[in-house]
Amino acid sequence: MRPGFGGSAIPVGIDVQVESIDSISEVNMDFTMTLYLRHYWKDERLSFPSRNNQSRTFDSRLVKKIWVPDVFFVHSKRSFIHDTTMENIMLRVYPDGNILYSVRVTVTALCSMDFSRFPLDTQNCSLELESYAYNENDLMLYWKNGNDSLRTDEIVLSQFFIEHFHASSGLAFYSSTGWYNRLFINFILRRHIFFFMLQTYFPTMLMVVLSWVSFWIDRRAVPARVSLGITTVLTMSTIITGVSSSMPQVSYVKAVDIYLWTSFLFVFLSVIEYAAVNYCTTLEEMRKMRRGKIPSTFNASQAMAFDGCYHDNDIELTPFPRMASTLASNPLTTQSQNSDLRPPEGTRLRRQRSVRENVDLLVNNSYMIDSYSRLAFPLSYLLFNTVYWSMYS
């Protein structure tokens, strides 16, 4: 039975020395910590006379025969007391009945992580201690030395930097058993970004820049530009798959997802850009054939091997009469027709001619698409990186 049974709650002081943080798992959303957990309380039934006022130290064999606080770790998944070469338990009893009970334990506990800013995130995890059977009417848990009750050794983690360790306390309510004292070991983890810069961001940037090389390749070199575009698209897909496999399947968008999918969009648009260039080049050559500007000795099979456009020899090469030349040959007819036109129809005719002229300009000068892309794509990607790193850094 607990000391002072039937009376007021027995105070039990706690202090913790964190030996190491063994692992932090984003997939399982937990962490593993090894620590020395020390309990302090007073049991007058264990007091003894001593001339030199020296304490007596015992091992785990005596612990099984006396009352000790039943402190457990809330939200723990696995935990164990080290038992090599003997159980790492120490009991020290003082003549006045004060007791120090220390145990070395490793615990794996849940840490609810928020990955919305991953890998530029900061995680706040906590290890919670509480009595399992005794509520606040029987046992009062408290930090023995206040904020100094939590001590840590030199802890170095591969992916995280520990910004702050601090202790806190509170109450937990259970509808069936009442209120319980709860102690918190809080620590803030900030992720190192350099690993992800090397493994994710730099390769992604290089793939996007590599996709822009096609803008400087001749638009008639179909195999070179298509193979370059497909290679960059597949590489981006591999990077996205590798990052997703090492992360939990969360239902919200992470910061790395925004960067990867936006970069993938830039690579995909570079492939679509060449499809537009190739289509406009095809129309341009077809028009030249209709106008008779391509010589009769033109080899269509060889042209297709170079620029991917097959030209049918049976196409009617009779050029269409141009409206401008017809109207210029008969100015009187043009003047009379213009006088009979209504304003709405005249406006619609001018608008159609304007769109047609723009399309003709683009088709007849398909190389301009590559010229504009050489400037538009880098500037857009630079703007995206500026906004992205200013938001998440």
DAGI-V874712 format. One record per pair of residues at least 24 apart in sequence whose C-alpha atoms are under 8 Angstrom apart, sorted by the first residue. I is the first residue (numbers start at 1). J is the second residue. Records with the same first field share a line. If there is no record, write none. Layout:
I = J  J
//
This chain:
1 = 67
2 = 67  68
3 = 42  43  44  45
8 = 137  138
9 = 136  137  138  139  140
10 = 41  138  139  140
11 = 41  139  140  141  142
12 = 39  40  41  69  139  140  141  142
13 = 39  40  41  141  142  143  144
14 = 38  39  40  141  142  143  144  149
15 = 39  143  144  145  149  150
16 = 149  150  151
17 = 150  151  152  153
18 = 150  151  152  153
19 = 152  153  155
20 = 153  155
21 = 155  157
26 = 113  246  247  248
27 = 246  247  248
28 = 248
29 = 110  111  112  113
30 = 108  109  110  111  112
31 = 108  109  110  111
32 = 106  107  108  109
33 = 106  107  108
34 = 104  105  106  107
35 = 104  105  106
36 = 102  103  104  105
37 = 102  103  104  105
38 = 100  101  102  103
39 = 69  99  100  101  102
40 = 98  99  100  101  144
41 = 98  99  100
42 = 97  98  99
43 = 97  98  99
44 = 96  97  98
45 = 97
46 = 93  95  97
47 = 93  94  95  96  97  98
48 = 94  95  96  97
49 = 95
50 = 95
53 = 94  95
54 = 94  95
55 = 92  93  94  95
56 = 92  93  94
57 = 90  91  92  93
58 = 90  91  92
59 = 89  90  91
60 = 87  88  89  90  91
62 = 91
63 = 91
69 = 131
70 = 131  132  133
71 = 129  130  131  132
72 = 129  130  131  132
73 = 107  109  127  128  129  130
74 = 109  127  128  129  130
75 = 109  110  128
76 = 107  108  109  110
77 = 107  108  109  110
78 = 107  108  109
79 = 105  106  107  108
80 = 105  106  107
81 = 105  106
82 = 106
115 = 254  255
116 = 252  253  254  255
117 = 254  255  256  392
118 = 254  255  256
119 = 191  193  196  255  256
120 = 191  193  255  392  393
121 = 190  191
122 = 188  189  190  191
123 = 188  189  190
124 = 186  187  188  189
125 = 186  187  188  189
126 = 184  185  186  187
127 = 184  185  186
128 = 182  183  184  185
129 = 182  183  184
130 = 180  181  182  183
131 = 180  181  182
134 = 180
135 = 177  178  179  180  181
136 = 179  180  181
140 = 181
141 = 181  182  183
142 = 169  181  183
143 = 169  183
150 = 185
159 = 191  192  195
160 = 189  190  191  192
161 = 189  190  191  192
162 = 187  188  189  190
163 = 187  188  189  190
164 = 188  189
200 = 239  243
204 = 236  239  260  263
205 = 263
207 = 232  235  236  267
208 = 232  263  264  266  267
211 = 267  270
212 = 270  374  377
214 = 270
215 = 370  371  373  374
216 = 370  374
219 = 274  277  278  307  367
220 = 278  306  307  308
221 = 306  307
222 = 306  307  308
225 = 274
226 = 271
229 = 267  268  270  271
230 = 271
232 = 267
233 = 264  267  268
236 = 260  264
237 = 264
255 = 392
259 = 388
266 = 377  381
273 = 369  370
277 = 366  367  369  370
278 = 307
280 = 362  363  364  366
281 = 363  364  366
282 = 309
283 = 363
284 = 363  364  366
286 = 311
289 = 317
290 = 315  316  317  318  319
291 = 317  318  319  320
292 = 317  318  319
//
